[in-house]
Amino acid sequence: MPAKADLQRLRSLREKKHREALGLFVVEGEKVVGELLAAKLAFSEIYATADWIAAHPGSQPAPVTVTPAEMERASHFPTPARVLAVGRIRRTPLPDSGLTRGLTLALDGVQDPGNVGTLLRIADWFAFDRVVLSPDCADLFSQKVINASMGSFARVTVHTTPLAEALAGLPGRTPVLGCDLAGTDVHTLAPLRDAVVVIGSEGRGLSPGVKACVTDFVTIPRHGHAESLNAAVAAAIVCDNLRRAAGH
Amino acid sequence: MPAKADLQRLRSLREKKHREALGLFVVEGEKVVGELLAAKLAFSEIYATADWIAAHPGSQPAPVTVTPAEMERASHFPTPARVLAVGRIRRTPLPDSGLTRGLTLALDGVQDPGNVGTLLRIADWFAFDRVVLSPDCADLFSQKVINASMGSFARVTVHTTPLAEALAGLPGRTPVLGCDLAGTDVHTLAPLRDAVVVIGSEGRGLSPGVKACVTDFVTIPRHGHAESLNAAVAAAIVCDNLRRAAGH
């Protein structure tokens, strides 16, 4: 049985300041906990109702049994789930080689957590080597980001770093691709082994410092009248064309 | 000055049953009202604060001035906007030629309103001839759908119809493309002038009746480990490849 203070601590993790202070994040719900367990994420604590525990023998770490009433006190949702899991916040520093090698998806001020999660899922699908978040993106450890990533949160390497600085330090031969309405047709991309794809925020697009580092503006051919595409949608189309151009 | 009953009526339009009973829908906020006015949507009523009206001379129909306190009573949001507009629900029946000609994006039980709106935006970007919604999709006239469409709501022709029946009536030569993990590589699509792209719900995929009508399963090549892509993301990649294959 968990202590009352434990339930309060779990509940407090919905706020970024408490996550940072404790170095912990929380996810709630059978779907997301199941996805992350399947992706081999090592949780530090699991809290679940007796029926969830009975249905998931051998879960690691051993779950603490909570009653539905206790879950209600810990829960972040109007309708509490049957399971809630806590993980340690681990941040991977950007290695010295930075963004030079392989494929990087770089998010510049993407503040919608659903979009950040969807972009992690896209990076996972297309096997990008890493995702880089500028510090003003939605918090990677928020439930909305983790839920929207559909388990990709546990599989993709993510670094948070000032993006313009990281891009400015790149050797000249690493292409930095940005989306624009007046760039090169994305269908004519050269085969690239190493590249950074930068995605701006929905409202403001790329920040000036990041935009200055873009070496190749690419355009998704438009046939109708929409002003733009959603950030994640545009990123996915660029990733598909990048992989297609590289012939693998 | 609006009557109290008017404010209540505006507020009631957040619910589908009231929209259906009155044959009206409402949108709120400067961004979405501006997008729809720019797209030449003919509203039947506009309610706005004096400062909005002063900043938008000549708006049609002539706006009714409301105080911030009145807006609060009419508003659907915790923070009321400065403008709210009402339009008539118009439904375009599917013509006899149905889905035979041109490009159709067909949504099969897509229940997330953000996804439905994003898919309208994608159909607009790629100049699809129409979007077809199965009756169990998110309501086209809900604010979340209209907001997420970023103005495409006013530009795309949308029909709501039982999808499996509409597809079953197609002549055999109109290809119906569905996404699948074991289909033909989407990069090898033949040039198609007429086609229907069907998109299933996030959770359940295509319904059995619609799945039975798919003539060509296509696969977006996967390089990593994500189980799937978001419905709108997958649709956008298929649309880009369809347009690319047709060479325009």
Interface residues (C-beta under 8 A of the other chain):
Chain A: A39 G114 T118 R121 I122 A123 D124 W125 F126 A127 F128 M150 G151 S152 R155 H187 I220 P221 R222 H223 G224 H225 A226 E227 S228 L229 N230 A232 V233 A236 I237 D240 N241 R243 R244 H248
Chain B: A39 G114 T118 R121 I122 A123 D124 W125 F126 A127 F128 M150 G151 S152 R155 H187 I220 P221 R222 H223 G224 H225 A226 E227 S228 L229 N230 A232 V233 A236 I237 D240 N241 R243 R244 H248
